[in-house]
Amino acid sequence: MSILLTGAGSGLAESGPFENFFHSKKGDDLRYGTPVPGKNGFVTSPFSPNSGYIDVRGFAPGTPVKDPYTGKVFLTP
């Protein structure tokens, strides 16, 4: 299993040039990532749960982040 780091400088924050990209449109239902047991700050994607761990340390719960494996957006738990 691989671990993908998506922290600072990755362009996945809610502010800056990507701000509008991550705000869902009315009616969109975003799914939540699944916390990895024993690895605080890491999740698996709801869209590609077997692809690897995604580092969401530093992101507040409910923050939209982009799944690096599928390009789809999900929320941090």
URQUI-V557886 format. One record per pair of residues at least 24 apart in sequence whose ideal C-beta (glycine too) atoms are under 10 Angstrom apart, sorted by sequence separation. I is the first residue (numbers start at 1). GAP is how many residues later the second one is. D is the distance in Angstrom with one decimal. If there is no record, write none. Layout:
I/GAP/D  I/GAP/D
//
This chain:
43/24/9.8  45/24/6.3  46/24/9.7  47/24/9.0  48/24/8.5  44/25/10.0  45/25/6.9  47/25/4.8  33/26/9.8  46/26/8.4  47/26/9.4  45/27/7.7  47/27/6.8  46/28/5.4  32/29/9.1  45/29/6.1  46/29/9.1  32/30/8.6  43/31/8.3  30/32/9.2  33/32/7.5  43/32/9.8  3/33/9.4  43/33/6.8  7/34/9.3  30/34/6.4  33/34/8.3  43/34/6.4  1/35/9.5  30/35/10.0  41/35/9.4  3/36/8.6  28/36/9.9  31/36/9.8  5/37/9.9  6/37/10.0  4/38/9.5  3/39/7.0  24/40/7.0  34/40/9.6  4/41/9.7  22/41/8.2  23/41/7.4  31/41/8.5  33/41/5.3  35/41/9.3  12/42/9.7  22/42/4.0  30/42/9.2  31/42/9.1  32/42/6.4  33/42/7.0  35/42/5.4  1/43/9.1  21/43/8.7  22/43/7.8  30/43/6.3  31/43/5.1  32/43/4.9  33/43/6.0  34/43/7.2  12/44/8.8  22/44/7.6  30/44/6.0  31/44/7.1  32/44/7.5  33/44/5.7  10/45/9.1  13/45/9.0  14/45/8.7  21/45/8.1  28/45/8.8  30/45/5.0  32/45/5.0  13/46/7.9  14/46/9.0  18/46/9.8  4/47/8.4  12/47/7.9  4/48/5.8  5/48/9.6  6/48/5.9  7/48/5.9  18/48/8.6  1/49/8.1  2/49/7.6  3/49/6.1  4/49/7.1  5/49/8.6  6/49/5.3  7/49/8.4  8/49/9.8  14/49/6.1  24/49/7.5  1/50/8.4  2/50/3.8  3/50/4.5  4/50/5.4  5/50/4.6  6/50/6.7  7/50/6.3  8/50/6.8  13/50/8.2  14/50/6.7  23/50/9.6  1/51/5.3  2/51/7.4  3/51/8.0  4/51/6.6  6/51/9.0  7/51/5.7  12/51/8.8  13/51/9.9  14/51/9.0  22/51/6.2  24/51/9.3  1/52/6.5  2/52/9.8  3/52/6.6  5/52/9.0  6/52/9.3  7/52/8.5  12/52/8.7  13/52/8.9  21/52/8.1  6/53/8.4  12/53/5.2  22/53/9.9  12/54/5.6  10/55/9.1  11/55/8.4  10/56/8.8  12/56/8.6  10/58/8.7  6/59/6.5  6/60/7.9  6/61/9.5  12/61/9.6  6/62/6.5  4/63/9.5  5/63/9.5  4/64/5.2  4/65/7.9  2/67/9.6
//
